[in-house]
C-alpha cells in the first residue's frame, strides 16, 4: 500500500538554514516523529505555509528528516494530511486561505477549531465556568476598572495570543506600570497555587497539570514544575517536567476535564492540551487550553510506550 504523506505546516521561510527549528528539543521531537512515521508507512514532512500551491494542491518544497539528517527537497509533495502548527496570532489573517486549502487537503487541527479557540479571550468566552475571573482591557482605563473587580491583591496580565509564558506579568496591582503594557490585554485574578498537584507534587511545589488530548481521548499528562522563586510553570521559562500517570490525576481535575471535552466534541477531530492549576484547598482551575501543544516535553520526559501511543493516536486520522 502506498505510504501516506503528512506535512506539518508552519509560518515563515527557513529554506536557507542548515536545519529547521531553532529549539533543539523541539527539533529532536520532530525527528522522532519522522523516523517513527517511516516505520508505519507514514512519510512526515515540514513546510512553510507559503510553499503551498493552491492550483496543484502541493507543497512546492519541503524539509524531511531522513537517514539521520534534515534534507531539503524541491520536489512537489501532495499531502494526504496537513498538520497545522502555525502560531495562533496568525489565525484570522490566514483563515480564508486555510479554508481554501482544506477543500483540497484535509487540515488538522481544522481552521475553524484553531481560529475560534486559539486565543485566551475566546477560550474564556467558551470555558469561563472553569477559569479564574477574567476581563479584557484595551487601554489603561479599562485595565484599572478590571483590576478593581478582581479580588486578589496580585493580578495576572496576559497577551490575548501567545504561549511559553512570554509577555505574561504577575504582579501586585499597585506596582504595575500600565503605560508600559502592550494592549489589548487579558486581565485575570491571581490564584494562589502553592501545593502543586494534590497527592502527586512535592510539598510547596509550584506546578501545574497538563492533560493532552488527541481526538478527545486523553493521550498523556504531565506536570510542569516552576524553578525556585518563580510562578511560571512554562518549559521555556525554566520549568522542569515529569509525566503524571493517569491514576495520579486528581478526581476533581478528571471531572472538570470531562466537562470541557464534552464542549469541544462539537469538532469531531482535534488535538489540544488543557492546563490546570490547583487552589491551596485542592480545587482545579483551568488556566488555558493550547491548540498546538508541543512535542518537545513529551520527547524529553516521556517513555517509549507513551511516545508510541501519542503517534498511534495521531495517525488514526489518516485511516
GIDA-V33413 format. One line per field, one symbol per residue. phi: phi as a letter, one per 40 degrees, with the letter a starting at -180 (. if undefined). burial: I if it has 24 or more other C-alpha atoms within 12 Angstrom, else O. Layout:
phi->???
burial->???
This chain:
phi->.cccbbbcbbbhbbccccacgcccccccccdccccccdcbgbccbbacdcccbcccgbccaabacbfgacbcbccdbcccabbcbcdccbdccbdccccccccbbcbbccdcccccbcbcccccccbdcbbcdaabbbacccccccccccccccbbbbccbhaggcgcbbacdcbcccccccccbbbbccbcbbbgcdgbcccfbcabbbbbbbfgbccababbbccdgbbcbcdcbgcbbbcbddcccddcccccccccddcccccdbababbbbbbcccgccbccabbcbccccccccbcccccccccccccccccc
burial->OOOIIIIIIIIOOOIOOOIIIOOOOOIIIIIIIIIIIIOOOIIIIIIIIIIIIOOOOIIIIIIIIOOOOIIIOOOOIIIIIIIIIIIIOIIOOIIOOIIOIIOOIIIIIIIIIIIIIIIIIIIIOOIOOIIIIIIIIOOOOOIIOIIOOIOIOOIIIIIIIIIIIOOIIIOOIOOOOIOOOOOIIIIIIIIIIIIIIIOIIOOOIIIIIIIIIIIIIIIIIIIIIIOOOOIIIIIOOOIIIIIIOOOOIIOIIIOIIOOIIOOIOOOOIIIIIIIIIIIOOIIIIIIIIIIIIIIIIIIIIIOOOIIIIIIIIIIOIIO
